[in-house]
Amino acid sequence: MEIVSPVSRDEHKRFLDAYYGWARDVYDVTRRYYLLGRDVVTAQLLREPWNRLVEIGPGTGRNLRKLHAERPVALYGGIEASSAMLERARARCPWALLEEGFAEDADYRELLGAPPDRVLVSYTLSMVQDVERAIENAREMVSPRGEIVVVDFGDLRGLRGPLAPALRAWLDAFHVTPLPQGVLERHARTIEDGPLGYYRIARIPPR
Ligand SMILES: C[S@@+](CC[C@H](N)C(=O)[O-])C[C@H]1O[C@@H](n2cnc3c(N)ncnc32)[C@H](O)[C@@H]1O
């Protein structure tokens, strides 16, 4: 199933800047409770060998800061569509090379001087306009021996009663669409499901 947003790129960016213009101040505190699995992914990454990592949609730079605190010698970069978030991430991660761009077609192969060993996509795929293009682009950009690491909403199958539809409706209001079954399966070499199907962690190889 293809997921392509009907809104134009300009509309998408306008929405992101208006929304994150105010939400960035409360982002890290509030998202702690529902962007689950991010710490699982950063802990996994810190057990692996890599020197260059690019995050797609780094937001406030929360994940980059966690990684940098434990592995300060690595090179970090990011591609962010929202100017409001980019401003916040640049202030918080002065050691990272952060550029404005879209997951679907940004060229970040040489952002860190060589293709990244890891491309981290944390709760960004459920927001991009064209999921397939964003994944295909990351597969082109990552180093031939590297890996794309995705964490994002699962199918929420374990949430009881009205909880799952309520969460979906709430996410929809913020232009977030949990990835339908099959999207990650088409690309990933491994997929790990979090408790209650709340989140999924996928490992995607280079093209
Ligand atoms: C839900 S936030 C996740 C932020 C961060 N990765 C985290 O785990 O806390 C999604 C981020 O993706 C950005 N974003 C949305 N669409 C994008 C696109 N097409 N290309 C790049 N970034 C995008 C948003 O502006 C936002 O910063």
The ligand as a MOL file (V3000), in Angstrom:
LIG
                    3D

  0  0  0     0  0            999 V3000
M  V30 BEGIN CTAB
M  V30 COUNTS 27 29 0 0 0
M  V30 BEGIN ATOM
M  V30 1 C 7.5890 13.3700 15.3870 0
M  V30 2 S 9.0080 14.3440 15.0580 0 CHG=1
M  V30 3 C 10.3440 13.2520 15.5600 0
M  V30 4 C 11.5710 14.0130 15.9780 0
M  V30 5 C 12.7740 13.1400 16.4080 0
M  V30 6 N 13.1930 12.2740 15.3370 0
M  V30 7 C 12.4380 12.3360 17.6390 0
M  V30 8 O 12.5040 11.0870 17.5950 0
M  V30 9 O 12.1640 12.9490 18.6840 0 CHG=-1
M  V30 10 C 9.1080 14.2780 13.2690 0
M  V30 11 C 10.1290 15.2370 12.7080 0
M  V30 12 O 10.2110 15.0100 11.2900 0
M  V30 13 C 10.1810 16.2690 10.6100 0
M  V30 14 N 9.6480 16.0060 9.2560 0
M  V30 15 C 8.3550 15.8700 8.8720 0
M  V30 16 N 8.2750 15.6260 7.5510 0
M  V30 17 C 9.5530 15.5960 7.0940 0
M  V30 18 C 10.1550 15.3730 5.8130 0
M  V30 19 N 9.4130 15.1120 4.7230 0
M  V30 20 N 11.4940 15.4080 5.7090 0
M  V30 21 C 12.2750 15.6630 6.7990 0
M  V30 22 N 11.7750 15.9010 8.0290 0
M  V30 23 C 10.4410 15.8440 8.1860 0
M  V30 24 C 9.3220 17.1510 11.4880 0
M  V30 25 O 9.5170 18.5100 11.2450 0
M  V30 26 C 9.7740 16.7210 12.8850 0
M  V30 27 O 10.9000 17.4200 13.3010 0
M  V30 END ATOM
M  V30 BEGIN BOND
M  V30 1 1 1 2
M  V30 2 1 2 3
M  V30 3 1 2 10
M  V30 4 1 3 4
M  V30 5 1 4 5
M  V30 6 1 5 6
M  V30 7 1 5 7
M  V30 8 2 7 8
M  V30 9 1 7 9
M  V30 10 1 10 11
M  V30 11 1 11 12
M  V30 12 1 11 26
M  V30 13 1 12 13
M  V30 14 1 13 14
M  V30 15 1 13 24
M  V30 16 1 14 15
M  V30 17 1 14 23
M  V30 18 2 15 16
M  V30 19 1 16 17
M  V30 20 1 17 18
M  V30 21 2 17 23
M  V30 22 1 18 19
M  V30 23 2 18 20
M  V30 24 1 20 21
M  V30 25 2 21 22
M  V30 26 1 22 23
M  V30 27 1 24 25
M  V30 28 1 24 26
M  V30 29 1 26 27
M  V30 END BOND
M  V30 END CTAB
M  END
